[in-house]
Amino acid sequence: MSATRLLVLGVVRMYGKAHGYQVRRELLTWSADKWGNVQPGSIYHALKKMNSEGLLEQVDVEPGKSGPDRTAYRLTDEGEQEYQVLLAKALSDPELDHPEVSAAISLMTTLPRQRVITLLKHRLLHLEAEDAGAAVDLHTPEPELRRWAAELLRRARRTVRGLDDARVAELEVCARPLPVDGQSIVGRLPGAPGIYVAVTHSGVTLAAHLSRLITEDLTTGSPPSSLALYTPARFTPSAPQPPHPRGTVS
């Protein structure tokens, strides 16, 4: 994902409507050019690109004081959805680092406090689980597996309510298959009418929002732009392969 994309959406959302100069001026007061590598050109490019994607809409044109007219934008419903997805992803995904996390921290006050705590706990849980993933494989002896299973349950109790009396009933180590590009697969399956696929490894944090996007797709027949990169059609031989930013809706 792009820190600039998230920040631009966040600033336009904050103002209600904003033109490029407003967004640039606001982000400069945050020093986002230093910690987020947000450049003036990238701000205007993001505004135009997200307008073409239906995430922003033009609402006003103001005469420029000493230059070209200034076009003001506001978020569409899909833009609001994209903002919520990107912000949740940046706060919870342990694979994302500076500057995406810094952008999310700058904007996390736009979310309910408990939502932010939940997303950060999810991030912490994954970071702590990385040592288990590195320590366990298909050849790990059973006593060591049991030790790690007990440790993971202990960590889960710190995050999920109602696990005080839970016990490890069974354990098994498996290879987890992932799409070749590491991204989610969401959409209708080409060549198989009536089959809709939803494959993701961030189900806990994205299930509610993803279900709304899928519902919109199924009821209107028009996939939201937020799902464009995750269509199963991208795996067909003739499909173009767009670059996937790290850590998008997956």
C-alpha positions as CSV (number, residue, x, y, z in Angstrom):
1,M,0.0,0.0,0.0
2,S,1.0,3.6,-0.4
3,A,1.4,6.0,2.6
4,T,0.7,8.9,0.3
5,R,-2.6,7.4,-0.8
6,L,-3.7,6.9,2.8
7,L,-2.6,10.4,3.9
8,V,-4.3,12.1,0.9
9,L,-7.6,10.3,1.6
10,G,-7.2,11.2,5.3
11,V,-6.7,14.9,4.8
12,V,-9.5,15.2,2.2
13,R,-11.7,13.4,4.6
14,M,-10.7,15.7,7.5
15,Y,-11.5,18.8,5.5
16,G,-14.7,17.4,4.0
17,K,-13.5,18.8,0.7
18,A,-10.0,19.9,-0.3
19,H,-7.9,20.9,-3.2
20,G,-4.3,19.8,-3.8
21,Y,-2.7,22.9,-2.3
22,Q,-4.7,22.4,0.9
23,V,-3.6,18.8,1.1
24,R,0.0,19.7,0.4
25,R,0.0,22.5,3.0
26,E,-1.5,20.3,5.7
27,L,0.9,17.4,5.1
28,L,3.8,19.8,5.2
29,T,2.7,20.9,8.7
30,W,2.9,17.2,9.7
31,S,6.4,16.9,8.2
32,A,5.1,14.1,6.1
33,D,7.7,14.9,3.4
34,K,10.4,13.8,5.8
35,W,8.9,10.7,7.5
36,G,6.5,9.7,4.7
37,N,8.5,10.7,1.6
38,V,5.3,12.5,0.5
39,Q,6.3,14.8,-2.4
40,P,4.1,17.6,-4.0
41,G,3.9,15.7,-7.3
42,S,2.8,12.5,-5.6
43,I,0.0,14.4,-3.9
44,Y,-1.5,15.8,-7.1
45,H,-1.0,12.4,-8.8
46,A,-2.8,10.6,-6.0
47,L,-5.7,13.0,-6.2
48,K,-6.1,12.6,-10.0
49,K,-5.7,8.8,-9.8
50,M,-8.2,8.3,-7.0
51,N,-10.6,10.6,-8.8
52,S,-10.3,8.3,-11.9
53,E,-10.9,5.3,-9.7
54,G,-14.1,6.7,-8.2
55,L,-12.6,7.1,-4.7
56,L,-12.7,10.9,-5.0
57,E,-15.1,13.2,-6.8
58,Q,-14.7,16.8,-8.0
59,V,-17.0,19.2,-6.1
60,D,-15.6,22.7,-6.8
61,V,-13.1,24.6,-8.9
62,E,-11.6,27.7,-7.3
63,P,-9.7,30.3,-9.3
64,G,-6.0,30.2,-8.6
65,K,-4.5,33.3,-7.0
66,S,-1.4,33.3,-9.3
67,G,-1.7,30.0,-11.2
68,P,-4.1,27.4,-12.5
69,D,-7.6,26.8,-11.1
70,R,-7.7,24.6,-8.0
71,T,-10.0,21.6,-8.1
72,A,-11.5,20.5,-4.8
73,Y,-12.3,16.9,-4.1
74,R,-14.3,14.9,-1.5
75,L,-14.5,11.2,-0.7
76,T,-17.1,9.1,-2.4
77,D,-18.6,6.1,-0.5
78,E,-16.0,3.9,-2.1
79,G,-13.3,6.4,-1.0
80,E,-14.5,6.1,2.6
81,Q,-14.3,2.3,2.3
82,E,-10.9,2.5,0.8
83,Y,-9.7,4.8,3.6
84,Q,-11.0,2.4,6.3
85,V,-9.4,-0.6,4.7
86,L,-6.0,1.1,4.2
87,L,-6.0,2.5,7.8
88,A,-7.0,-0.8,9.4
89,K,-4.3,-2.6,7.3
90,A,-1.6,-0.2,8.2
91,L,-2.3,-0.5,11.9
92,S,-2.7,-4.2,12.0
93,D,-0.4,-5.7,9.4
94,P,3.0,-6.6,10.8
95,E,4.5,-6.7,7.4
96,L,4.0,-3.0,7.0
97,D,6.5,-0.7,8.4
98,H,7.5,3.0,8.2
99,P,6.2,5.1,6.5
100,E,2.8,3.3,6.2
101,V,2.6,2.8,10.0
102,S,3.6,6.4,10.7
103,A,0.8,7.5,8.3
104,A,-1.7,5.3,10.2
105,I,-0.6,6.6,13.6
106,S,-1.2,10.2,12.3
107,L,-4.7,9.3,11.4
108,M,-5.7,6.7,14.0
109,T,-7.7,9.3,16.0
110,T,-10.3,9.1,13.2
111,L,-11.2,5.6,14.4
112,P,-13.0,4.7,17.6
113,R,-10.5,4.1,20.5
114,Q,-11.5,0.4,20.9
115,R,-11.1,-0.2,17.2
116,V,-7.5,1.1,17.3
117,I,-6.7,-1.0,20.3
118,T,-8.0,-4.1,18.6
119,L,-6.0,-3.5,15.4
120,L,-2.8,-2.8,17.3
121,K,-3.3,-6.0,19.4
122,H,-3.7,-7.9,16.2
123,R,-0.4,-6.5,15.0
124,L,1.3,-7.4,18.2
125,L,-0.1,-10.9,18.2
126,H,1.3,-11.5,14.7
127,L,4.7,-10.0,15.6
128,E,4.9,-12.3,18.6
129,A,3.8,-15.3,16.6
130,E,6.6,-14.9,14.1
131,D,9.0,-16.6,16.5
132,A,6.7,-19.6,16.7
133,G,6.5,-19.7,12.9
134,A,10.3,-19.7,12.7
135,A,10.7,-22.3,15.4
136,V,8.1,-24.9,14.2
137,D,8.1,-26.9,11.0
138,L,6.9,-30.3,9.8
139,H,9.7,-32.0,11.5
140,T,9.4,-30.4,15.0
141,P,9.1,-33.1,17.8
142,E,5.7,-33.4,19.4
143,P,6.9,-32.2,22.9
144,E,8.2,-29.0,21.3
145,L,4.9,-28.6,19.4
146,R,2.9,-28.9,22.6
147,R,5.1,-26.3,24.3
148,W,4.5,-23.8,21.4
149,A,0.7,-24.7,21.3
150,A,0.5,-23.8,25.0
151,E,2.4,-20.6,24.4
152,L,0.1,-19.5,21.5
153,L,-2.9,-20.2,23.7
154,R,-1.4,-18.1,26.5
155,R,-1.0,-15.2,24.0
156,A,-4.5,-15.6,22.6
157,R,-6.0,-15.3,26.1
158,R,-4.4,-11.9,26.4
159,T,-6.3,-10.7,23.3
160,V,-9.6,-12.8,23.1
161,R,-12.1,-12.8,25.8
162,G,-13.6,-16.1,27.0
163,L,-10.5,-18.3,26.6
164,D,-9.7,-18.7,30.3
165,D,-10.9,-22.3,30.4
166,A,-9.8,-23.2,26.8
167,R,-7.4,-26.1,26.4
168,V,-5.3,-27.4,23.5
169,A,-7.3,-30.4,22.3
170,E,-5.3,-31.2,19.2
171,L,-2.4,-29.8,17.3
172,E,-1.1,-30.2,13.7
173,V,1.5,-28.5,11.6
174,C,0.5,-27.9,8.0
175,A,1.9,-26.0,5.0
176,R,-0.3,-23.0,4.3
177,P,-0.9,-22.4,0.6
178,L,-1.1,-18.8,-0.6
179,P,-1.8,-17.3,-4.0
180,V,1.3,-16.9,-6.1
181,D,1.3,-13.1,-5.6
182,G,0.6,-13.3,-1.9
183,Q,-2.6,-11.2,-2.3
184,S,-6.3,-12.0,-1.6
185,I,-8.6,-13.4,-4.2
186,V,-12.1,-11.9,-4.2
187,G,-14.6,-12.0,-7.1
188,R,-16.4,-14.1,-9.6
189,L,-14.4,-17.1,-11.0
190,P,-13.9,-16.8,-14.8
191,G,-15.5,-19.6,-16.7
192,A,-17.5,-20.8,-13.8
193,P,-20.8,-18.9,-13.6
194,G,-22.4,-18.8,-10.2
195,I,-19.1,-19.3,-8.3
196,Y,-17.8,-16.4,-6.2
197,V,-14.4,-16.8,-4.5
198,A,-13.2,-15.0,-1.3
199,V,-9.7,-16.1,-0.1
200,T,-7.9,-14.0,2.4
201,H,-5.5,-14.4,5.3
202,S,-6.7,-11.3,7.2
203,G,-10.2,-12.5,7.9
204,V,-10.2,-11.5,11.5
205,T,-9.5,-7.8,10.9
206,L,-11.1,-7.4,7.5
207,A,-14.1,-9.7,7.6
208,A,-16.7,-7.1,8.4
209,H,-15.5,-4.6,5.8
210,L,-14.8,-7.3,3.1
211,S,-18.3,-8.7,3.6
212,R,-19.8,-5.2,2.8
213,L,-17.7,-5.0,-0.4
214,I,-18.7,-8.5,-1.5
215,T,-22.3,-7.7,-0.8
216,E,-22.1,-4.6,-3.0
217,D,-20.5,-6.7,-5.7
218,L,-23.1,-9.4,-5.6
219,T,-26.1,-7.2,-5.3
220,T,-25.1,-4.6,-7.9
221,G,-23.1,-6.7,-10.3
222,S,-20.4,-3.9,-10.3
223,P,-17.3,-4.7,-8.2
224,P,-16.1,-1.8,-6.0
225,S,-12.8,-0.4,-7.1
226,S,-11.3,-1.5,-3.8
227,L,-11.5,-5.1,-5.1
228,A,-10.1,-4.5,-8.6
229,L,-6.6,-5.8,-7.8
230,Y,-7.9,-9.0,-6.2
231,T,-10.1,-10.4,-9.0
232,P,-9.5,-14.1,-9.8
233,A,-9.3,-13.0,-13.4
234,R,-5.8,-11.7,-12.8
235,F,-4.6,-15.3,-13.0
236,T,-5.9,-15.9,-16.5
237,P,-3.1,-16.2,-19.1
238,S,-4.1,-13.1,-21.0
239,A,-4.7,-10.8,-18.0
240,P,-2.3,-8.0,-17.4
241,Q,-0.4,-8.3,-14.1
242,P,-0.6,-5.0,-12.2
243,P,1.9,-4.3,-9.5
244,H,0.5,-5.1,-6.1
245,P,1.6,-2.7,-3.3
246,R,2.7,-4.5,-0.2
247,G,0.0,-5.1,2.4
248,T,-3.1,-4.1,0.6
249,V,-6.5,-5.9,1.3
250,S,-5.2,-9.3,2.1
